[in-house]
């Protein structure tokens, strides 16, 4: 009787419930199978050294599914497979500062998640971001740059937040924080500054000192500066860069700097266009100079390399730098080998080379090199059909290979030609 | 409870013929659109084949046939838009029809021995069920039409898509059919809230006539501000203070406040101010 009376209401409700349940079950199955499970498979060595690493990258599929992905020794996690709230909240893939969001939730409010803006030790967590106020006068834009500083004292759980104007910035067009360090109660903000001066584009690598008792900028030190002609004179240009791992948020006493001279080759025919239509001129590096800057004493020292190292460094593009307490390292790839130059920080002398033979390990050129304490971590950037991405860990002191592994698909049936994986970062916790 | 269900069933019955017509139009138009688009494609392919091309050349020229060809066409979307428009209009008409004619039906409705709010809730439920009903039936239709397409177009010329891929290929379908259940809940929850607020606006008009229109618009404006208050504060004076999950919870609360406030206001208007 009741059914007969309410049949419209009952039928409609049943149709809705059945169809929508079926739809959501089917969708969740589709999402679950959309992305292949990845794993870090050990070939040889000690698995414990990869217990604390997170490799992040992107997965692309020909049928237009793409997702950020993270691989650890426990398997893979795809951003697209996260639950709604995880997706909403998480910095994914997690970077070096992502976990601070859980540990120091209030401190981390309204802060950029860029690792270069952070400094972390036992007592303090410091943050320096850049805020821009832009004003427009007709067609001219005027930017005012500010440092947004916040330092958390971990023992008292109190933070000191303030904003200060970056000094001397009449015509700055770009201000970027490259690294933040805390030295004897003073913040050292390594800053990359760009501006135009007399039709020259000027780049300066500066260190600003901020006194945390007065919250004022008490010093600035220009480490390196270059002027490049933006138009016309394209014979060559000079590059300056900070080689310290900008993702490293730990305490570092020294900055490792590089200044390189690039010259246009004699014959213009060496210019070629790559797939994106960008001109890839056969620029040649004619000189590379390296410096160490002591943040505490503010001493600036050149590194004297042997002629062999200097020449090798001129014929490679992939130069990276690393730091630990007592050593600075410069790595580069040459003739199928990864070379590590070991520079002592007490007398700036260069020790004997550490070499990892990539040809033997079947590693391609496209890699990322990371260092943590006394270990070197290398991963290949690409994985595609049947070609795994290698991951190796080496000992910096002895040059021994500690671990060799590769990122592969867990289920071999998932291997198709229709995908590509690109890895771009490795977080070592 | 019983009178609420009776009223809901009654509201459904009143629109049911029209509802079936909408479903019928959708099925007919979309089926025709499948047959028409598929045959058109096959016609072009056949023409190219008879002019001496190989199958491969024909596929290169025209592409593999997929359901996307159909969803992109006017005749597929037109009935969906028609259904949406009809229900939008009916959100108003479900109230105004009771005031039409000589013997105001509203008078009888409000004289029923039950809380007047039940009339309000029954109308809201009816609209909500009809929306979800169309959404569900469209999913069934998609499945049927996809099979139909497979029967018409031979394997060689076809790229088979799953229901999810069909929805993915078309933006507004993704709004109607989100991947996650929570997103579904959000989309339709906001829709439900909007219907309740509009209902309250209508009751303002039915209570105070011309003046009521202004009050109704004012009420809707306030509801809108209350709902977006967390985001407004977050973006302005609070300087991005909240984390996304916190903002979500605050918006959930502000949404519930809007719904509760609207129902309370409607209850008051229905009991004290309504004119029949």
HADDOCK unambig.tbl for C-alpha pairs under 7 A between the chains (distance, minus, plus):
assign (segid A and resid 6 and name CA) (segid B and resid 9 and name CA) 6.09 0.50 0.50
assign (segid A and resid 8 and name CA) (segid B and resid 9 and name CA) 6.73 0.50 0.50
assign (segid A and resid 9 and name CA) (segid B and resid 9 and name CA) 5.44 0.50 0.50
assign (segid A and resid 12 and name CA) (segid B and resid 133 and name CA) 6.21 0.50 0.50
assign (segid A and resid 16 and name CA) (segid B and resid 132 and name CA) 6.30 0.50 0.50
assign (segid A and resid 16 and name CA) (segid B and resid 133 and name CA) 5.52 0.50 0.50
assign (segid A and resid 16 and name CA) (segid B and resid 136 and name CA) 5.58 0.50 0.50
assign (segid A and resid 19 and name CA) (segid B and resid 136 and name CA) 5.69 0.50 0.50
assign (segid A and resid 20 and name CA) (segid B and resid 136 and name CA) 6.47 0.50 0.50
assign (segid A and resid 24 and name CA) (segid B and resid 181 and name CA) 6.96 0.50 0.50
assign (segid A and resid 27 and name CA) (segid B and resid 164 and name CA) 6.85 0.50 0.50
assign (segid A and resid 27 and name CA) (segid B and resid 179 and name CA) 6.37 0.50 0.50
assign (segid A and resid 84 and name CA) (segid B and resid 182 and name CA) 6.89 0.50 0.50
assign (segid A and resid 85 and name CA) (segid B and resid 245 and name CA) 6.75 0.50 0.50
assign (segid A and resid 88 and name CA) (segid B and resid 244 and name CA) 6.09 0.50 0.50
assign (segid A and resid 88 and name CA) (segid B and resid 245 and name CA) 6.71 0.50 0.50
assign (segid A and resid 89 and name CA) (segid B and resid 244 and name CA) 5.68 0.50 0.50
assign (segid A and resid 89 and name CA) (segid B and resid 245 and name CA) 6.12 0.50 0.50
assign (segid A and resid 109 and name CA) (segid B and resid 241 and name CA) 5.78 0.50 0.50
assign (segid A and resid 109 and name CA) (segid B and resid 242 and name CA) 6.95 0.50 0.50
assign (segid A and resid 110 and name CA) (segid B and resid 240 and name CA) 5.49 0.50 0.50
assign (segid A and resid 110 and name CA) (segid B and resid 241 and name CA) 5.74 0.50 0.50
